[in-house]
Amino acid sequence: MKRILLYLTTAFLVVCSPISANSNEETVHYDWVFKSQSLSGTIRVGCGDCIKGASIDETSTILKGALVEEMTTDWKTVLSTTRTDENGHFSIPNPASKNLHYLRLSFYGCHTTYVKVRITRWTRKKEVTLFIQNS
C-alpha cells in the first residue's frame, strides 16, 4: 500500500510541477510590411530598433539553420519551409502567392517572429534582411 501511494504521489508531482525548459513561448509580430524583389534574404539576430532602421547592424550575427516558414494569411497553415544556410541566407523559390507573403521565423533560443514581405519590382532591395530577437 505504501508503495502504491509513493508511486501516485511521485506521478502527481511530476505531472503537476512546473517544467522549466529552454523554450520560449513569446512571439514577436511586426505590423509593417517589408518590401523586396524576391522571397529571399538573410536572417540575423538583432533588436527591434535594428529592424526599424534602414542600416544593418554589422555586429549582429547571422543565423545558420533558422527555420523560415511561409504561412497562410491566418498564420495557421504552413505552405512551404526552408532553413537558412551557413551564411544565414534563405530562399523560397516558388512562392505560393504573387504579392504579400506571411513568414514565421524561428530558431532555438530566439523569439518566434512573424513578418510580412511584399514582393514588388519597384523596390531597390533585391533581398530582404530580417532580424530575430534573442530570448
Legacy VTK file of the C-alpha trace (Angstrom):
# vtk DataFile Version 3.0
C-alpha trace
ASCII
DATASET POLYDATA
POINTS 135 float
0.000 0.000 0.000
2.814 2.421 0.835
4.494 1.665 -2.481
1.323 2.471 -4.457
0.897 5.694 -2.504
4.540 6.595 -3.210
4.083 5.954 -6.959
0.887 8.008 -7.091
2.490 10.893 -5.196
5.531 10.836 -7.474
3.358 10.749 -10.588
1.265 13.642 -9.273
4.344 15.767 -8.580
5.829 15.045 -12.000
2.627 15.934 -13.828
1.690 18.997 -11.778
5.086 20.561 -11.152
6.164 23.391 -13.461
8.729 22.329 -16.001
11.474 24.752 -16.869
12.527 24.130 -20.426
14.683 26.376 -22.562
11.833 27.020 -24.943
10.238 30.412 -25.082
6.580 30.854 -25.941
6.867 34.592 -26.538
6.360 35.733 -30.101
7.160 38.933 -31.969
4.748 40.297 -34.604
5.806 43.136 -36.883
2.993 45.317 -38.195
4.849 46.878 -41.085
5.450 45.151 -44.410
8.960 44.530 -45.699
9.455 45.054 -49.439
11.736 43.003 -51.658
12.085 41.894 -55.260
12.181 38.209 -54.243
11.191 35.978 -51.353
14.771 35.510 -50.223
17.201 37.186 -47.905
19.225 36.935 -44.724
18.234 36.357 -41.115
20.264 37.923 -38.308
19.972 38.145 -34.538
19.179 41.721 -33.608
16.931 44.097 -31.757
13.688 45.771 -32.746
15.479 49.065 -33.408
17.704 47.318 -35.977
14.640 46.183 -37.877
13.004 49.603 -37.997
16.154 51.399 -39.110
17.481 51.420 -42.630
21.018 50.469 -41.592
22.036 46.910 -40.877
23.878 46.332 -37.645
27.108 44.710 -38.820
27.824 43.383 -35.323
24.669 41.275 -35.402
25.234 37.593 -36.013
23.789 35.587 -38.846
21.612 32.597 -38.053
22.665 29.301 -39.582
19.822 26.773 -39.607
16.968 29.128 -38.741
13.561 27.856 -39.820
11.649 30.025 -42.321
8.042 29.024 -42.985
5.676 30.626 -45.465
2.229 30.699 -43.871
-1.349 31.384 -44.893
-2.881 34.775 -44.067
-4.322 33.463 -40.787
-0.862 32.155 -39.698
-2.228 28.630 -39.202
-1.129 26.571 -42.208
2.436 26.137 -43.453
2.723 26.479 -47.238
6.471 25.977 -47.633
9.501 25.559 -45.406
13.207 26.211 -45.718
16.240 26.692 -43.474
18.995 29.267 -43.653
22.395 28.167 -44.930
25.798 28.778 -43.289
25.633 32.444 -44.361
22.170 32.989 -42.866
20.608 33.114 -46.335
17.192 31.670 -47.201
15.250 31.458 -50.426
11.724 30.317 -51.219
11.876 29.767 -54.990
8.196 29.246 -55.817
6.125 31.420 -53.500
2.508 30.408 -53.036
1.143 33.852 -53.886
2.405 36.707 -56.003
2.264 39.734 -53.689
2.075 39.543 -49.894
3.777 36.710 -48.010
3.484 35.769 -44.365
6.680 34.348 -42.860
7.292 32.728 -39.496
10.927 32.758 -38.374
12.090 30.508 -35.566
15.375 29.445 -34.012
16.252 27.776 -30.728
16.832 30.405 -28.053
15.107 33.188 -30.005
11.588 34.576 -30.069
9.387 33.237 -32.846
8.957 36.133 -35.247
6.106 36.819 -37.664
6.762 39.148 -40.614
5.035 40.158 -43.831
7.006 40.531 -47.059
5.615 42.151 -50.186
7.225 41.163 -53.462
7.403 44.133 -55.797
9.705 45.014 -58.638
9.502 48.706 -57.716
11.773 48.435 -54.693
15.556 48.739 -54.723
16.095 45.771 -52.389
16.609 42.516 -54.246
16.556 40.591 -50.966
15.242 41.326 -47.501
17.226 41.312 -44.243
15.160 40.121 -41.303
16.081 40.228 -37.625
15.027 37.789 -34.948
15.347 38.644 -31.255
17.113 36.641 -28.559
15.025 35.266 -25.734
LINES 1 136
135 0 1 2 3 4 5 6 7 8 9 10 11 12 13 14 15 16 17 18 19 20 21 22 23 24 25 26 27 28 29 30 31 32 33 34 35 36 37 38 39 40 41 42 43 44 45 46 47 48 49 50 51 52 53 54 55 56 57 58 59 60 61 62 63 64 65 66 67 68 69 70 71 72 73 74 75 76 77 78 79 80 81 82 83 84 85 86 87 88 89 90 91 92 93 94 95 96 97 98 99 100 101 102 103 104 105 106 107 108 109 110 111 112 113 114 115 116 117 118 119 120 121 122 123 124 125 126 127 128 129 130 131 132 133 134
